[in-house]
Amino acid sequence: MPSTKPSLATVAAFLRDLGRALHVSGAPAHDLERSMTETGARFGVRVEGFAVLTFLALTISADGQSRRVEMLRLPPYDFNMARLIELQALCREIDSPARLDAYAARLAQIMAQPAPWSGWSFAAMGFLLSGSVALLLRGGWVEMLCGGLIGVLFVAGAVGFARVPRLAPAVPVILCALAALLAHALALVLPQQFPFISAVAGIVFLLPGFMLTVAMSELATQNYLAGTGRLAGAFILLFLMGAGLAIGTQAGHAWLPELVPAAPLPVAGWIIWLAIAALGISLLAVLQAPWSSVHVSVGACLLAWAVFSLLGDRVGNIVAAFAAALAVASAGQIYQRASSRPAALVQIPGLITLVPGSMGFRAVHALMQQDNLAGVQLMTEMLLTGAVLAVGLLLADNVWPVIFAGRRTQAPLPGTH
């Protein structure tokens, strides 16, 4: 009777395709490597993986003798939580090498699915995202309106430019310059606003705050090449965006009438909580998450903000950010345990609420304005905040699985019934 066991080359090809799929869907390097190791074990092979932002190497060995190496250049990644949910479910379902053809077909089907958010529904979420961020930056109703409008156009522009890959390095500069110009023009029409808040809120879609936190997590897990690459990418993106904002601001001063920025009109404290909820909804589009997880995203954002607000005035922002990250990451682990869906559905929205992307952007802007003291202070605070967020995430991701495993394996004491 012929053997149904797939060849090592077939298994290696599937693992290579699975690794690429996890990468382009937003899986961090340490999660990708762990998934490769666990999935390979279910196929009866040993996998040693090495992943960085642009490269994946897999060494697959079987029976202690046969060995195959797969190396590939990885394309740029983007978060697609709907696809990541399906991919992680596929990884959990793998249990038999004999069903490899079915797993490969399922993988191809997952990767062929369209994104949950696209077109104008995606761009429209830019209004919620930028409008809520404008309020979190202590703006008022006018900044919320102007920032939301800029956000819609900014997201639409980013989607449009994505169709021209050769322009990718210049896109942050172009879009941020246009956003600064538009904020200046809107300030002439609606003078009761602070244009810088409107501009920063409008471009928040590209701010790499969460990228910074993931980079810190990879460095803490000794994925040094992936972490330093992602960290360098975050800083380069910040400087490109800062350059674009500086260009647009100077062009606005030169081409448009001068204006005197007005102090933002204050909003009631409870409005901030509505802004946090709106942020949670908008992040569904940013992360390409399914609508069925809206309550999870909103709840995660509210939890992060509640812990941060409660502790911020008592212990300082750094400790409050750590406690909020630990709370959100722990909630994600509990959610994953209860629902078998990825913890990232809770963790990413909650951490994005806390990430220091706008802080880093303001630091770059201050440095470009030759306000060196403010720039260095903001940059230092950004790095500290990113570090404590990563520590909170790592603690929860490593402690809770041990707790769950201990409960599963705990046996009754002798003599008890």
C-alpha positions as a Markdown table, in Angstrom:
| # | Residue | x | y | z |
|---|---|---|---|---|
| 1 | Met | 0.0 | 0.0 | 0.0 |
| 2 | Pro | 1.6 | 3.4 | -1.0 |
| 3 | Ser | 2.5 | 5.8 | 1.8 |
| 4 | Thr | 0.4 | 8.9 | 2.3 |
| 5 | Lys | 3.1 | 10.7 | 4.2 |
| 6 | Pro | 4.2 | 13.8 | 2.3 |
| 7 | Ser | 7.8 | 14.3 | 1.3 |
| 8 | Leu | 10.0 | 16.7 | 3.3 |
| 9 | Ala | 10.1 | 19.1 | 0.3 |
| 10 | Thr | 6.3 | 19.3 | 0.3 |
| 11 | Val | 6.1 | 20.0 | 4.1 |
| 12 | Ala | 8.9 | 22.6 | 3.7 |
| 13 | Ala | 7.0 | 24.3 | 0.9 |
| 14 | Phe | 3.8 | 24.5 | 3.0 |
| 15 | Leu | 5.7 | 25.9 | 6.0 |
| 16 | Arg | 7.4 | 28.5 | 3.8 |
| 17 | Asp | 4.0 | 29.6 | 2.5 |
| 18 | Leu | 2.5 | 29.6 | 6.0 |
| 19 | Gly | 5.4 | 31.7 | 7.3 |
| 20 | Arg | 5.0 | 34.3 | 4.5 |
| 21 | Ala | 1.3 | 34.5 | 5.1 |
| 22 | Leu | 1.7 | 35.1 | 8.9 |
| 23 | His | 4.3 | 37.8 | 8.2 |
| 24 | Val | 2.3 | 39.8 | 5.7 |
| 25 | Ser | -0.7 | 39.6 | 8.1 |
| 26 | Gly | 1.3 | 41.3 | 10.8 |
| 27 | Ala | 2.6 | 38.5 | 13.1 |
| 28 | Pro | 5.8 | 39.7 | 15.0 |
| 29 | Ala | 9.0 | 37.8 | 14.5 |
| 30 | His | 8.9 | 35.8 | 17.7 |
| 31 | Asp | 5.3 | 34.7 | 17.2 |
| 32 | Leu | 6.1 | 33.7 | 13.6 |
| 33 | Glu | 9.1 | 31.6 | 14.7 |
| 34 | Arg | 7.1 | 29.9 | 17.5 |
| 35 | Ser | 4.2 | 29.1 | 15.1 |
| 36 | Met | 6.7 | 27.6 | 12.6 |
| 37 | Thr | 8.2 | 25.4 | 15.4 |
| 38 | Glu | 4.9 | 24.2 | 16.7 |
| 39 | Thr | 3.4 | 23.5 | 13.3 |
| 40 | Gly | 6.4 | 21.6 | 12.2 |
| 41 | Ala | 6.2 | 19.4 | 15.3 |
| 42 | Arg | 2.7 | 18.4 | 14.3 |
| 43 | Phe | 4.0 | 17.3 | 10.9 |
| 44 | Gly | 6.7 | 15.3 | 12.6 |
| 45 | Val | 9.6 | 17.5 | 11.6 |
| 46 | Arg | 11.9 | 19.9 | 13.5 |
| 47 | Val | 11.9 | 23.5 | 12.4 |
| 48 | Glu | 14.4 | 26.1 | 13.2 |
| 49 | Gly | 13.2 | 29.5 | 12.0 |
| 50 | Phe | 14.8 | 32.9 | 11.7 |
| 51 | Ala | 12.6 | 35.8 | 10.7 |
| 52 | Val | 13.3 | 39.5 | 10.2 |
| 53 | Leu | 11.3 | 42.2 | 8.5 |
| 54 | Thr | 12.4 | 41.3 | 5.0 |
| 55 | Phe | 13.8 | 37.7 | 5.3 |
| 56 | Leu | 12.7 | 34.3 | 6.5 |
| 57 | Ala | 14.9 | 31.2 | 6.8 |
| 58 | Leu | 13.6 | 27.8 | 7.8 |
| 59 | Thr | 15.7 | 24.7 | 8.4 |
| 60 | Ile | 13.4 | 21.7 | 8.4 |
| 61 | Ser | 14.8 | 18.3 | 9.4 |
| 62 | Ala | 13.2 | 14.9 | 9.7 |
| 63 | Asp | 14.4 | 11.5 | 11.1 |
| 64 | Gly | 17.6 | 13.2 | 12.2 |
| 65 | Gln | 19.0 | 12.8 | 8.7 |
| 66 | Ser | 17.0 | 14.5 | 6.0 |
| 67 | Arg | 17.3 | 18.3 | 6.0 |
| 68 | Arg | 15.9 | 21.1 | 3.8 |
| 69 | Val | 16.5 | 24.9 | 4.0 |
| 70 | Glu | 13.9 | 27.4 | 2.8 |
| 71 | Met | 15.0 | 31.0 | 2.4 |
| 72 | Leu | 12.8 | 33.8 | 1.0 |
| 73 | Arg | 12.6 | 37.5 | 0.9 |
| 74 | Leu | 9.5 | 38.8 | 2.6 |
| 75 | Pro | 7.3 | 41.5 | 1.1 |
| 76 | Pro | 6.2 | 44.5 | 3.2 |
| 77 | Tyr | 3.7 | 43.5 | 5.9 |
| 78 | Asp | 0.4 | 45.1 | 7.0 |
| 79 | Phe | -2.0 | 44.2 | 9.8 |
| 80 | Asn | -4.9 | 42.0 | 8.6 |
| 81 | Met | -6.5 | 40.7 | 11.8 |
| 82 | Ala | -9.3 | 38.8 | 10.0 |
| 83 | Arg | -6.7 | 36.9 | 8.0 |
| 84 | Leu | -4.5 | 36.4 | 11.1 |
| 85 | Ile | -7.5 | 34.9 | 12.9 |
| 86 | Glu | -8.0 | 32.4 | 10.2 |
| 87 | Leu | -4.3 | 31.6 | 9.9 |
| 88 | Gln | -4.0 | 30.9 | 13.6 |
| 89 | Ala | -7.1 | 28.7 | 13.5 |
| 90 | Leu | -5.5 | 26.8 | 10.7 |
| 91 | Cys | -2.3 | 26.3 | 12.8 |
| 92 | Arg | -4.3 | 24.9 | 15.7 |
| 93 | Glu | -6.2 | 22.5 | 13.4 |
| 94 | Ile | -3.1 | 20.9 | 11.9 |
| 95 | Asp | -2.8 | 17.4 | 13.4 |
| 96 | Ser | -1.9 | 15.0 | 10.6 |
| 97 | Pro | 0.7 | 15.0 | 7.8 |
| 98 | Ala | -1.7 | 13.0 | 5.7 |
| 99 | Arg | -4.0 | 16.0 | 5.3 |
| 100 | Leu | -1.3 | 18.4 | 4.1 |
| 101 | Asp | -3.1 | 18.9 | 0.7 |
| 102 | Ala | -6.2 | 20.1 | 2.5 |
| 103 | Tyr | -4.2 | 22.4 | 4.7 |
| 104 | Ala | -2.5 | 23.9 | 1.7 |
| 105 | Ala | -5.8 | 24.5 | 0.0 |
| 106 | Arg | -7.2 | 26.1 | 3.1 |
| 107 | Leu | -4.2 | 28.4 | 3.3 |
| 108 | Ala | -4.6 | 29.5 | -0.3 |
| 109 | Gln | -8.3 | 30.2 | 0.3 |
| 110 | Ile | -7.5 | 32.3 | 3.3 |
| 111 | Met | -4.9 | 34.4 | 1.4 |
| 112 | Ala | -7.4 | 34.9 | -1.5 |
| 113 | Gln | -10.0 | 36.4 | 0.8 |
| 114 | Pro | -10.6 | 40.2 | 0.2 |
| 115 | Ala | -9.8 | 42.6 | 3.0 |
| 116 | Pro | -12.8 | 43.3 | 5.3 |
| 117 | Trp | -12.3 | 47.1 | 4.9 |
| 118 | Ser | -11.6 | 48.7 | 1.6 |
| 119 | Gly | -12.6 | 51.7 | -0.6 |
| 120 | Trp | -14.7 | 54.4 | 0.9 |
| 121 | Ser | -15.7 | 52.4 | 3.9 |
| 122 | Phe | -12.1 | 52.2 | 4.8 |
| 123 | Ala | -11.4 | 55.9 | 4.1 |
| 124 | Ala | -14.5 | 56.9 | 6.1 |
| 125 | Met | -13.1 | 55.2 | 9.2 |
| 126 | Gly | -10.3 | 57.8 | 8.9 |
| 127 | Phe | -12.7 | 60.4 | 10.2 |
| 128 | Leu | -13.4 | 58.4 | 13.4 |
| 129 | Leu | -9.7 | 57.7 | 13.9 |
| 130 | Ser | -8.4 | 61.2 | 13.4 |
| 131 | Gly | -11.4 | 62.9 | 15.0 |
| 132 | Ser | -11.0 | 60.9 | 18.2 |
| 133 | Val | -7.2 | 61.4 | 18.2 |
| 134 | Ala | -7.7 | 65.2 | 17.9 |
| 135 | Leu | -9.7 | 65.1 | 21.2 |
| 136 | Leu | -7.1 | 62.9 | 22.9 |
| 137 | Leu | -4.5 | 65.5 | 21.9 |
| 138 | Arg | -6.5 | 68.0 | 23.9 |
| 139 | Gly | -8.1 | 69.6 | 20.8 |
| 140 | Gly | -11.7 | 70.9 | 20.7 |
| 141 | Trp | -14.7 | 70.4 | 18.5 |
| 142 | Val | -13.1 | 72.3 | 15.6 |
| 143 | Glu | -9.9 | 70.3 | 15.7 |
| 144 | Met | -12.0 | 67.2 | 15.8 |
| 145 | Leu | -13.9 | 68.2 | 12.6 |
| 146 | Cys | -10.8 | 69.5 | 10.7 |
| 147 | Gly | -8.6 | 66.5 | 11.8 |
| 148 | Gly | -11.4 | 64.1 | 10.8 |
| 149 | Leu | -11.7 | 65.7 | 7.4 |
| 150 | Ile | -7.9 | 65.6 | 6.9 |
| 151 | Gly | -7.9 | 62.0 | 8.1 |
| 152 | Val | -10.4 | 60.9 | 5.5 |
| 153 | Leu | -8.4 | 62.5 | 2.7 |
| 154 | Phe | -5.1 | 61.2 | 4.2 |
| 155 | Val | -6.3 | 57.6 | 4.3 |
| 156 | Ala | -7.8 | 57.8 | 0.8 |
| 157 | Gly | -4.5 | 59.2 | -0.4 |
| 158 | Ala | -2.5 | 56.4 | 1.3 |
| 159 | Val | -4.7 | 53.8 | -0.4 |
| 160 | Gly | -4.3 | 55.5 | -3.7 |
| 161 | Phe | -0.6 | 55.8 | -3.5 |
| 162 | Ala | -0.3 | 52.1 | -2.5 |
| 163 | Arg | -1.1 | 51.2 | -6.1 |
| 164 | Val | 2.2 | 52.8 | -7.1 |
| 165 | Pro | 4.9 | 50.8 | -5.2 |
| 166 | Arg | 7.8 | 52.9 | -6.5 |
| 167 | Leu | 6.4 | 56.0 | -4.8 |
| 168 | Ala | 6.3 | 54.2 | -1.4 |
| 169 | Pro | 9.4 | 56.0 | 0.2 |
| 170 | Ala | 8.0 | 59.4 | -0.8 |
| 171 | Val | 4.4 | 58.9 | 0.2 |
| 172 | Pro | 4.8 | 59.9 | 3.9 |
| 173 | Val | 6.5 | 63.2 | 2.9 |
| 174 | Ile | 3.9 | 64.0 | 0.2 |
| 175 | Leu | 0.8 | 63.2 | 2.3 |
| 176 | Cys | 2.1 | 64.9 | 5.4 |
| 177 | Ala | 3.0 | 68.0 | 3.5 |
| 178 | Leu | -0.5 | 68.1 | 1.9 |
| 179 | Ala | -2.1 | 67.5 | 5.3 |
| 180 | Ala | -0.2 | 70.5 | 6.9 |
| 181 | Leu | -1.2 | 72.7 | 4.0 |
| 182 | Leu | -4.8 | 71.7 | 4.3 |
| 183 | Ala | -4.7 | 72.2 | 8.1 |
| 184 | His | -3.4 | 75.8 | 7.5 |
| 185 | Ala | -6.1 | 76.4 | 4.9 |
| 186 | Leu | -8.9 | 75.1 | 7.2 |
| 187 | Ala | -7.6 | 77.4 | 10.0 |
| 188 | Leu | -8.4 | 80.3 | 7.7 |
| 189 | Val | -12.0 | 79.1 | 7.3 |
| 190 | Leu | -12.4 | 78.0 | 10.9 |
| 191 | Pro | -10.1 | 80.2 | 12.9 |
| 192 | Gln | -11.0 | 78.8 | 16.3 |
| 193 | Gln | -8.5 | 76.0 | 16.2 |
| 194 | Phe | -4.9 | 75.0 | 16.6 |
| 195 | Pro | -3.7 | 73.8 | 13.1 |
| 196 | Phe | -0.9 | 71.6 | 14.5 |
| 197 | Ile | -3.4 | 69.4 | 16.4 |
| 198 | Ser | -5.6 | 69.1 | 13.3 |
| 199 | Ala | -2.5 | 68.1 | 11.2 |
| 200 | Val | -1.1 | 65.6 | 13.6 |
| 201 | Ala | -4.6 | 64.0 | 14.1 |
| 202 | Gly | -5.1 | 63.9 | 10.4 |
| 203 | Ile | -1.9 | 61.9 | 9.7 |
| 204 | Val | -2.2 | 59.5 | 12.7 |
| 205 | Phe | -3.0 | 56.6 | 10.3 |
| 206 | Leu | 0.7 | 56.4 | 9.4 |
| 207 | Leu | 2.3 | 57.1 | 12.8 |
| 208 | Pro | 4.4 | 54.1 | 13.8 |
| 209 | Gly | 3.6 | 54.0 | 17.5 |
| 210 | Phe | 2.6 | 50.4 | 17.6 |
| 211 | Met | 5.5 | 49.5 | 15.4 |
| 212 | Leu | 7.8 | 50.9 | 18.1 |
| 213 | Thr | 6.2 | 48.8 | 20.8 |
| 214 | Val | 6.5 | 45.6 | 18.7 |
| 215 | Ala | 10.1 | 46.5 | 18.0 |
| 216 | Met | 10.7 | 46.8 | 21.8 |
| 217 | Ser | 9.0 | 43.4 | 22.3 |
| 218 | Glu | 11.3 | 41.7 | 19.7 |
| 219 | Leu | 14.4 | 43.2 | 21.2 |
| 220 | Ala | 13.2 | 42.0 | 24.7 |
| 221 | Thr | 12.8 | 38.4 | 23.3 |
| 222 | Gln | 16.3 | 38.6 | 21.8 |
| 223 | Asn | 15.1 | 38.9 | 18.2 |
| 224 | Tyr | 17.7 | 41.6 | 17.8 |
| 225 | Leu | 17.8 | 41.9 | 14.0 |
| 226 | Ala | 14.0 | 42.0 | 13.7 |
| 227 | Gly | 13.7 | 44.4 | 16.6 |
| 228 | Thr | 16.4 | 46.8 | 15.4 |
| 229 | Gly | 15.1 | 46.7 | 11.8 |
| 230 | Arg | 11.6 | 47.5 | 12.9 |
| 231 | Leu | 12.9 | 50.2 | 15.3 |
| 232 | Ala | 14.9 | 51.8 | 12.6 |
| 233 | Gly | 11.9 | 51.7 | 10.3 |
| 234 | Ala | 9.8 | 53.5 | 12.9 |
| 235 | Phe | 12.3 | 56.3 | 13.3 |
| 236 | Ile | 12.8 | 56.7 | 9.6 |
| 237 | Leu | 9.1 | 56.9 | 9.1 |
| 238 | Leu | 8.8 | 59.5 | 11.9 |
| 239 | Phe | 11.5 | 61.6 | 10.3 |
| 240 | Leu | 9.9 | 61.4 | 6.8 |
| 241 | Met | 6.6 | 62.4 | 8.2 |
| 242 | Gly | 8.2 | 65.2 | 10.2 |
| 243 | Ala | 9.9 | 66.5 | 7.1 |
| 244 | Gly | 6.6 | 66.4 | 5.2 |
| 245 | Leu | 4.9 | 68.4 | 7.9 |
| 246 | Ala | 7.7 | 70.9 | 8.0 |
| 247 | Ile | 7.5 | 71.4 | 4.3 |
| 248 | Gly | 3.8 | 71.8 | 4.3 |
| 249 | Thr | 3.9 | 74.2 | 7.2 |
| 250 | Gln | 6.5 | 76.4 | 5.6 |
| 251 | Ala | 4.6 | 76.3 | 2.3 |
| 252 | Gly | 1.4 | 77.3 | 4.1 |
| 253 | His | 3.2 | 80.3 | 5.7 |
| 254 | Ala | 4.6 | 81.4 | 2.4 |
| 255 | Trp | 1.5 | 80.9 | 0.2 |
| 256 | Leu | -1.4 | 81.5 | 2.5 |
| 257 | Pro | -2.3 | 84.4 | 4.7 |
| 258 | Glu | -0.7 | 84.4 | 8.2 |
| 259 | Leu | -3.0 | 83.5 | 11.1 |
| 260 | Val | -2.7 | 83.5 | 14.9 |
| 261 | Pro | -3.4 | 80.1 | 16.3 |
| 262 | Ala | -6.3 | 80.1 | 18.8 |
| 263 | Ala | -6.5 | 78.0 | 21.9 |
| 264 | Pro | -8.7 | 74.9 | 21.4 |
| 265 | Leu | -12.2 | 75.1 | 22.8 |
| 266 | Pro | -12.3 | 72.7 | 25.7 |
| 267 | Val | -14.7 | 69.7 | 25.7 |
| 268 | Ala | -16.4 | 68.0 | 28.6 |
| 269 | Gly | -14.4 | 65.2 | 30.3 |
| 270 | Trp | -17.0 | 62.5 | 29.4 |
| 271 | Ile | -16.5 | 63.3 | 25.7 |
| 272 | Ile | -13.0 | 61.8 | 25.9 |
| 273 | Trp | -14.6 | 58.4 | 26.8 |
| 274 | Leu | -16.8 | 58.6 | 23.6 |
| 275 | Ala | -13.6 | 59.5 | 21.7 |
| 276 | Ile | -11.9 | 56.3 | 23.1 |
| 277 | Ala | -14.9 | 54.2 | 22.0 |
| 278 | Ala | -14.8 | 55.8 | 18.5 |
| 279 | Leu | -11.1 | 55.0 | 18.4 |
| 280 | Gly | -11.9 | 51.4 | 19.1 |
| 281 | Ile | -14.4 | 51.3 | 16.3 |
| 282 | Ser | -12.0 | 53.0 | 13.8 |
| 283 | Leu | -9.2 | 50.5 | 14.6 |
| 284 | Leu | -11.3 | 47.8 | 13.1 |
| 285 | Ala | -10.5 | 49.3 | 9.7 |
| 286 | Val | -6.8 | 50.1 | 10.5 |
| 287 | Leu | -6.2 | 46.5 | 11.6 |
| 288 | Gln | -8.6 | 44.9 | 9.0 |
| 289 | Ala | -10.4 | 43.2 | 11.8 |
| 290 | Pro | -13.9 | 41.7 | 11.4 |
| 291 | Trp | -17.0 | 43.7 | 12.5 |
| 292 | Ser | -17.9 | 40.9 | 14.9 |
| 293 | Ser | -14.9 | 41.9 | 17.1 |
| 294 | Val | -16.1 | 45.5 | 17.5 |
| 295 | His | -17.0 | 45.0 | 21.2 |
| 296 | Val | -13.6 | 43.5 | 21.9 |
| 297 | Ser | -11.8 | 46.4 | 20.3 |
| 298 | Val | -13.9 | 49.1 | 22.0 |
| 299 | Gly | -13.6 | 47.3 | 25.4 |
| 300 | Ala | -9.8 | 47.0 | 25.0 |
| 301 | Cys | -9.4 | 50.7 | 24.3 |
| 302 | Leu | -11.7 | 51.7 | 27.2 |
| 303 | Leu | -9.8 | 49.3 | 29.6 |
| 304 | Ala | -6.4 | 50.8 | 28.6 |
| 305 | Trp | -7.6 | 54.3 | 29.0 |
| 306 | Ala | -9.4 | 53.6 | 32.3 |
| 307 | Val | -6.2 | 52.1 | 33.9 |
| 308 | Phe | -4.0 | 54.8 | 32.5 |
| 309 | Ser | -6.3 | 57.6 | 33.7 |
| 310 | Leu | -6.8 | 56.1 | 37.1 |
| 311 | Leu | -3.1 | 55.8 | 37.8 |
| 312 | Gly | -1.6 | 58.6 | 35.8 |
| 313 | Asp | -2.0 | 61.3 | 38.4 |
| 314 | Arg | -0.9 | 59.1 | 41.2 |
| 315 | Val | 2.1 | 57.2 | 40.0 |
| 316 | Gly | 3.1 | 59.1 | 36.8 |
| 317 | Asn | 2.6 | 58.3 | 33.1 |
| 318 | Ile | 5.3 | 55.7 | 32.8 |
| 319 | Val | 4.1 | 53.4 | 35.6 |
| 320 | Ala | 0.5 | 54.0 | 34.5 |
| 321 | Ala | 1.4 | 53.0 | 30.9 |
| 322 | Phe | 3.0 | 49.8 | 32.2 |
| 323 | Ala | 0.0 | 49.0 | 34.3 |
| 324 | Ala | -2.4 | 49.6 | 31.5 |
| 325 | Ala | -0.3 | 47.5 | 29.1 |
| 326 | Leu | -0.2 | 44.7 | 31.6 |
| 327 | Ala | -4.0 | 44.9 | 32.1 |
| 328 | Val | -4.7 | 44.9 | 28.4 |
| 329 | Ala | -2.3 | 42.1 | 27.6 |
| 330 | Ser | -3.7 | 40.0 | 30.4 |
| 331 | Ala | -7.2 | 40.6 | 29.2 |
| 332 | Gly | -6.0 | 39.4 | 25.8 |
| 333 | Gln | -4.7 | 36.2 | 27.2 |
| 334 | Ile | -7.9 | 35.5 | 29.1 |
| 335 | Tyr | -9.9 | 36.3 | 26.0 |
| 336 | Gln | -7.8 | 33.9 | 23.9 |
| 337 | Arg | -8.3 | 31.2 | 26.5 |
| 338 | Ala | -12.1 | 31.7 | 26.6 |
| 339 | Ser | -12.8 | 32.2 | 22.9 |
| 340 | Ser | -9.9 | 30.5 | 21.1 |
| 341 | Arg | -9.4 | 33.7 | 19.1 |
| 342 | Pro | -6.1 | 35.6 | 19.0 |
| 343 | Ala | -5.1 | 37.6 | 22.0 |
| 344 | Ala | -4.0 | 40.3 | 19.6 |
| 345 | Leu | -7.7 | 41.3 | 19.0 |
| 346 | Val | -7.6 | 42.8 | 22.5 |
| 347 | Gln | -4.0 | 43.6 | 22.9 |
| 348 | Ile | -3.4 | 45.6 | 19.7 |
| 349 | Pro | -6.3 | 48.1 | 20.0 |
| 350 | Gly | -5.5 | 48.6 | 23.7 |
| 351 | Leu | -1.8 | 49.2 | 23.1 |
| 352 | Ile | -2.5 | 51.5 | 20.2 |
| 353 | Thr | -4.5 | 53.7 | 22.7 |
| 354 | Leu | -1.3 | 54.0 | 24.7 |
| 355 | Val | 1.4 | 53.9 | 22.1 |
| 356 | Pro | 3.7 | 57.0 | 21.9 |
| 357 | Gly | 3.5 | 57.6 | 18.2 |
| 358 | Ser | 2.2 | 61.2 | 18.4 |
| 359 | Met | 4.8 | 61.8 | 21.1 |
| 360 | Gly | 7.6 | 60.8 | 18.8 |
| 361 | Phe | 6.2 | 62.8 | 16.0 |
| 362 | Arg | 6.0 | 65.9 | 18.2 |
| 363 | Ala | 9.6 | 65.2 | 19.2 |
| 364 | Val | 10.8 | 65.1 | 15.6 |
| 365 | His | 8.8 | 68.3 | 14.9 |
| 366 | Ala | 10.4 | 70.1 | 17.8 |
| 367 | Leu | 13.9 | 69.0 | 16.7 |
| 368 | Met | 13.2 | 70.4 | 13.2 |
| 369 | Gln | 12.0 | 73.6 | 14.8 |
| 370 | Gln | 15.4 | 73.7 | 16.6 |
| 371 | Asp | 13.7 | 73.3 | 20.0 |
| 372 | Asn | 16.3 | 70.7 | 21.0 |
| 373 | Leu | 15.4 | 70.5 | 24.7 |
| 374 | Ala | 11.8 | 69.7 | 24.0 |
| 375 | Gly | 12.7 | 67.3 | 21.2 |
| 376 | Val | 15.1 | 65.3 | 23.3 |
| 377 | Gln | 12.7 | 65.2 | 26.2 |
| 378 | Leu | 9.8 | 64.0 | 24.1 |
| 379 | Met | 12.0 | 61.4 | 22.3 |
| 380 | Thr | 13.2 | 60.0 | 25.6 |
| 381 | Glu | 9.7 | 59.8 | 27.0 |
| 382 | Met | 8.6 | 58.1 | 23.8 |
| 383 | Leu | 11.3 | 55.4 | 24.2 |
| 384 | Leu | 10.5 | 54.9 | 27.8 |
| 385 | Thr | 6.8 | 54.6 | 27.2 |
| 386 | Gly | 7.4 | 52.1 | 24.3 |
| 387 | Ala | 9.7 | 50.1 | 26.6 |
| 388 | Val | 7.3 | 49.8 | 29.4 |
| 389 | Leu | 4.4 | 48.9 | 27.1 |
| 390 | Ala | 6.6 | 46.1 | 25.6 |
| 391 | Val | 7.5 | 44.9 | 29.1 |
| 392 | Gly | 3.8 | 44.7 | 30.2 |
| 393 | Leu | 3.0 | 42.8 | 27.0 |
| 394 | Leu | 5.8 | 40.3 | 27.5 |
| 395 | Leu | 5.0 | 39.7 | 31.1 |
| 396 | Ala | 1.4 | 38.9 | 30.3 |
| 397 | Asp | 2.2 | 36.8 | 27.3 |
| 398 | Asn | 4.7 | 34.7 | 29.2 |
| 399 | Val | 3.0 | 34.4 | 32.7 |
| 400 | Trp | -0.6 | 33.6 | 31.7 |
| 401 | Pro | 0.3 | 30.6 | 29.5 |
| 402 | Val | 2.2 | 29.2 | 32.5 |
| 403 | Ile | -0.8 | 29.8 | 34.8 |
| 404 | Phe | -3.2 | 28.1 | 32.3 |
| 405 | Ala | -0.8 | 25.2 | 31.8 |
| 406 | Gly | -0.5 | 24.7 | 35.6 |
| 407 | Arg | -4.2 | 24.6 | 36.0 |
| 408 | Arg | -4.5 | 22.0 | 33.2 |
| 409 | Thr | -1.9 | 19.7 | 34.7 |
| 410 | Gln | -2.7 | 20.1 | 38.4 |
| 411 | Ala | -3.6 | 16.8 | 39.8 |
| 412 | Pro | -5.7 | 16.1 | 43.0 |
| 413 | Leu | -3.7 | 15.6 | 46.1 |
| 414 | Pro | -3.3 | 12.0 | 47.4 |
| 415 | Gly | -6.1 | 10.9 | 49.6 |
| 416 | Thr | -8.6 | 13.5 | 48.3 |
| 417 | His | -11.7 | 12.7 | 46.3 |
